[in-house]
Amino acid sequence: FIELCKVQEKNERFIKLLLGLCVCKEDAIQSNQNDICEVMIENSENRRQLFIPVMRSSASEEQKFGRYKILYAERGQAEWIAPTEYKTSLTSRNQKSIYNYFIAMIDLCSQL
């Protein structure tokens, strides 16, 4: 399943499926959570391909970005932007689905 997620476009439905495997009626399913952590987070290659990079801003950057910054890539160019700019910078339908994927990943990580 993770290999499928890596080769397909980023789609929030895949992540929501994983979230459904982690929690049932607000009860954690620990063995599934451990498996997902192992495959998605502990494997550096999977982590690089599945996650949208987020980094804590340095003290000197906090005024520009806020507490965190997100790596925004478009047309071969990449730059760090503030989370508040991230959603507004995504204009096409495909880019908006990437934002929904990003939010689904935050939801998933909050349950692990």
C-alpha positions as CSV (number, residue, x, y, z in Angstrom):
1,F,0.0,0.0,0.0
2,I,2.8,2.4,0.8
3,E,4.5,1.7,-2.5
4,L,1.2,2.6,-4.2
5,C,1.1,5.9,-2.2
6,K,4.6,6.7,-3.4
7,V,3.9,6.3,-7.1
8,Q,0.4,7.8,-7.2
9,E,-0.3,11.6,-6.9
10,K,-0.6,12.7,-3.3
11,N,-4.2,11.9,-2.4
12,E,-5.8,12.5,1.0
13,R,-8.1,9.4,0.6
14,F,-5.0,7.1,1.0
15,I,-4.0,8.9,4.2
16,K,-7.5,8.9,5.6
17,L,-7.6,5.1,5.0
18,L,-4.4,4.8,7.1
19,L,-6.0,7.0,9.7
20,G,-9.0,4.7,9.8
21,L,-6.6,1.8,10.5
22,C,-5.0,3.6,13.4
23,V,-8.1,4.6,15.4
24,C,-11.5,3.0,15.8
25,K,-14.2,4.8,17.7
26,E,-11.5,7.1,19.3
27,D,-9.6,4.0,20.5
28,A,-6.1,3.6,19.4
29,I,-5.1,0.4,17.5
30,Q,-1.6,0.4,18.7
31,S,-0.2,-2.5,16.5
32,N,-1.4,-0.7,13.4
33,Q,0.0,2.6,14.6
34,N,3.3,1.0,15.2
35,D,3.3,-0.6,11.8
36,I,2.5,2.7,10.1
37,C,5.2,4.5,12.1
38,E,7.7,1.9,11.1
39,V,6.9,2.0,7.4
40,M,6.1,5.7,6.9
41,I,8.2,7.5,9.5
42,E,11.2,5.4,10.4
43,N,12.0,4.5,6.8
44,S,13.8,7.6,5.5
45,E,13.1,7.0,1.8
46,N,9.3,6.6,2.4
47,R,9.3,9.6,4.7
48,R,11.0,11.7,2.0
49,Q,8.5,10.6,-0.7
50,L,5.3,10.8,1.3
51,F,5.7,13.8,3.6
52,I,5.6,17.5,2.6
53,P,8.7,19.0,4.3
54,V,8.0,21.2,7.4
55,M,10.7,22.7,9.5
56,R,10.7,24.8,12.6
57,S,11.8,28.3,11.9
58,S,14.9,29.7,13.5
59,A,14.6,32.6,15.9
60,S,15.6,35.0,13.2
61,E,13.1,33.6,10.8
62,E,10.0,33.6,13.1
63,Q,9.0,37.1,12.2
64,K,8.9,36.1,8.5
65,F,7.5,32.6,8.6
66,G,6.0,32.2,12.1
67,R,6.9,29.1,14.1
68,Y,7.1,26.7,11.2
69,K,7.9,26.9,7.5
70,I,6.8,24.6,4.6
71,L,8.8,23.7,1.5
72,Y,6.8,24.8,-1.5
73,A,7.9,23.3,-4.8
74,E,6.6,24.3,-8.2
75,R,8.0,24.0,-11.7
76,G,11.4,22.7,-10.4
77,Q,11.8,25.6,-8.0
78,A,11.5,25.2,-4.2
79,E,11.3,27.8,-1.5
80,W,10.3,27.9,2.2
81,I,7.1,29.7,2.9
82,A,4.9,30.4,5.9
83,P,2.0,28.0,6.5
84,T,-0.4,30.9,6.1
85,E,0.9,31.5,2.6
86,Y,0.9,27.8,1.7
87,K,-2.8,27.4,1.1
88,T,-3.2,30.7,-0.8
89,S,-0.2,29.8,-3.0
90,L,-2.0,26.7,-4.3
91,T,-4.2,27.8,-7.2
92,S,-5.0,24.8,-9.4
93,R,-7.3,22.0,-8.4
94,N,-4.4,19.5,-8.2
95,Q,-2.5,21.9,-5.9
96,K,-5.5,22.2,-3.6
97,S,-5.7,18.4,-3.4
98,I,-2.0,18.5,-2.2
99,Y,-3.1,20.9,0.5
100,N,-5.9,18.4,1.6
101,Y,-3.2,15.7,1.5
102,F,-1.0,17.8,3.8
103,I,-3.9,18.3,6.3
104,A,-4.7,14.6,6.2
105,M,-1.0,13.8,7.0
106,I,-1.2,16.2,10.0
107,D,-4.3,14.3,11.2
108,L,-2.6,11.0,10.7
109,C,0.5,12.0,12.5
110,S,-1.5,13.4,15.4
111,Q,-3.0,9.9,15.9
112,L,0.3,8.0,15.9
